[in-house]
C-alpha cells in the first residue's frame, strides 16, 4: 500500500512473467483504466508501472494489476491513499 501527497505524481509497479505472454490490465476499484491522459502505463522488461499524474483525493482507492493469458490469470492489489497537505498558518 502507498500514501502520496495530492498534486505530486505517483507510481505503482508490479512484476509480471508468463508464457504465453500475458495481457496486462490495470484497474482502479475493479474498473478497468482505459485510455486516460491522467494515467501512463509502462512496461520495462516485465516490470509494469502505472504513473498517476498529479493525483487528487479522488484518485485514491484500490489499484490492481491483472495478468491474463490462455492458461489463467493472476492479480496483485495496492491501496493508494492521496493526502492533502495543508500549510501551517502564520500568526
Secondary structure, DSSP 4 states (H G I P E B T S, - for coil): -EEEETTS-EEEEEE---SSPPEEEEEETTEE--S-TTEEEEEETTEEEEEETT--GGG-EEEEEEEEETTEEEEEEEEEEEEPPPPPPP-
